Amino acid sequence: MSVPPHHAISYIEFGVTDLTVARAFYESAFGWEFNDYGPSYSGIRSPDGTGEVGGLTSASAPTGDGPLILLFSEDLDATVESVRAAGGSITAAPYEFPDGRRFEFTDPSGNRLGVYAEA
């Protein structure tokens, strides 16, 4: 296992109101996979299958007022539909920004995230 870069974000935890609902949302919307650690925590597996990049915890209250976490998408419009179909709420419809487009949404627990695509 390699050492993470100094001062780089290495793990993000989302407070959720219902762990089962939150897992189902992220599995459906983004294809995320999880490691279970009991009834109140699931680790988010890293995309390459080595380790984890974050977690979902029902031990912390969710908030939509924290830092905005952005995910990358190769097809922004398909991701919007995936988020809607999984039960997310679009809070800012896709809009242009320098070099791309993005949108924002809340998950079923109220956490606010964004998704962007390059132009």
N, C-alpha and C positions, 0 to 999 in steps of 0.2 A: 504494500500500500504506500502511495506517495504522500509526502507532506503537503498540506494545502499551502497555496501562496500566502505570504504575509499580508495581513489586513484584508484578505478577500472574504466575501461572504461564503460560508461553507455549509450552513444549515439554516433552514427557516421553519419555524413552527407556527401552525395556524390553530388558534383556539376555535373550537366548534361546539355547537349546541347539541348535536347528535352525531356520534362517530360513525354509525352505520350509514346515515343519510349522506354525510360528507364524503365518506369513502366512495359510495355509489356515484355521487356527482362527479368526482375527479376521475374515477375509472371510466365513466361514460363520456364525459366531455373531452378528456385528454389522454385516455388510455394509461393513466398512471397505475403502477403496481405498488403493493404495500407489504410490509412486514408487521405482523401483529405482536403487540407486547402487552396483552391484557385488555380488559374492557374499556380502558380510557385512553389508549395510545396506539397509533399505527404509524410506523415509519414509512416515508415515501422513498421507494427504491430509486437509485440513480438510473438515468436512461441507459447507461452502458452496463447495468447489472452489477456493478461493483460498489457496494456500500449504499448509503442513503444521502439524500440532499435536503431532507426536512421531515416534518411529521405533522400529524393531526392529533390534537389533544382535547379531550372534553374536560380536562382539569383547569383550563384557562378560558376566560370569557372572550368570545370573538369581538373584534372591533373593526369598523370600517374607517376609523380615523388615523390608523397607523401609516407607516410608509407604504407607498404604492408599489407593489411587486408586479413586474412586467414579465410576461412569457413571450417567447418568439413563436411565430406561426409562418409556415410556408404558404398558407392559403387562408387569409384573414376571414373572408366571407364564409368559408366552410367552418371555421372555428366559431364564428358568431352563432351559426346554426347549431353547432354541437353544444355550445354553452346553453342556448335556449332549450334544446331538446333534453338536456340533462337536468334542467330545473333552475338554472342560473337566471338572474335578472340583469339585463343590459342597462347600465346607468349612463353610458355615453356611447351613442351609436358610432360606427366607424367614421373617422375623420382623418384628414390629411395633416401631416406634419413634415418638416424637412426630411427628405429621403425616405418617406414611407407613409403608412397609415396605421391607426390603432383604434381600439375601443376599450371600454371599461365595463366591468360587471361586478355583481356581488354573488357570492355562493349562497347556498341555502342557509348558512349560519350568519350571513351578513358581512363576511370578509370581502373587502374590495380589492380586486386585481385588475390588471390591464393586459392586453395582448397586442403586439405590434408585428408588422410585416415590413420588410424593406421594399422600396419602390421598384 
